[in-house]
Amino acid sequence: MPESKKRKKRGHSHEDDLEIKSWTEGMPMSPSWWAPTFVTLLIVGLAWMVIYYMSSGRFPIPGIGNWNMAFGLGFMLVGFIMTLRWR
């Protein structure tokens, strides 16, 4: 009886690595302070909003009312935009 043909393994090939490297070749890496900064901004914005809601609008800055929510959302927005630029 004849022997059946051997199938080629569909493993990770070297050409796939070259394709990925050529796509990311010209992109500069983010500085080392980038990731801690955007994580901190996201956490500060979240904490700001939690404090605002828990204090019924009296804190973190008394007297500005709903602008406290705008500040918290602003911190989180800047942190989120920084995540989009992270390499």
C-alpha positions in Angstrom: 0.0 0.0 0.0 1.4 3.5 -0.9 2.4 5.8 1.9 0.3 9.0 2.3 1.8 12.4 1.8 3.1 14.2 4.9 1.3 17.5 5.7 3.3 20.6 6.2 3.1 22.1 9.7 1.4 25.4 9.9 3.5 26.8 12.6 4.8 30.3 13.2 6.9 31.2 10.1 9.8 33.6 9.8 8.0 35.7 7.2 5.3 36.6 9.7 7.9 38.1 12.0 9.3 40.2 9.2 5.9 41.5 8.3 5.2 42.7 11.8 8.7 44.3 12.3 8.3 46.2 9.0 5.0 47.6 10.1 6.3 48.9 13.5 9.7 49.9 12.2 9.3 53.7 12.1 7.3 54.2 15.3 9.2 55.6 18.2 8.8 54.1 21.6 7.1 56.0 24.4 9.2 57.5 27.1 9.4 55.5 30.4 7.2 58.1 32.3 4.3 57.8 29.8 2.5 54.7 31.2 2.7 55.7 34.9 1.4 59.2 34.0 -1.7 58.1 32.1 -2.5 55.4 34.7 -2.2 58.1 37.4 -4.5 60.5 35.5 -7.1 57.8 35.1 -7.0 56.9 38.8 -7.1 60.6 39.9 -10.1 61.2 37.6 -11.9 58.2 39.0 -11.1 59.2 42.6 -12.2 62.7 41.9 -15.6 61.5 40.6 -16.1 59.1 43.5 -15.3 61.8 46.1 -17.7 64.2 44.3 -20.6 61.7 44.3 -19.9 60.4 47.9 -19.8 64.0 49.3 -23.0 65.0 47.4 -21.1 67.7 45.4 -19.3 69.4 48.3 -15.8 68.1 47.7 -13.1 67.9 46.3 -13.3 71.7 45.5 -16.1 73.3 47.5 -18.1 76.0 45.8 -17.7 75.1 42.1 -20.6 72.6 42.1 -20.9 70.5 39.0 -17.5 71.7 37.6 -16.0 69.1 39.9 -17.5 66.5 37.6 -15.9 68.3 34.6 -12.5 68.2 36.3 -12.8 64.5 37.0 -13.9 63.7 33.5 -11.1 65.9 32.1 -8.5 64.0 34.0 -9.9 60.7 32.8 -10.1 62.0 29.2 -6.5 63.2 29.1 -5.4 59.8 30.6 -7.5 57.9 27.9 -6.0 60.0 25.1 -2.5 59.2 26.4 -3.3 55.5 26.2 -4.0 55.9 22.5 -0.5 57.3 21.9 1.3 54.7 24.0 3.8 52.5 22.1 
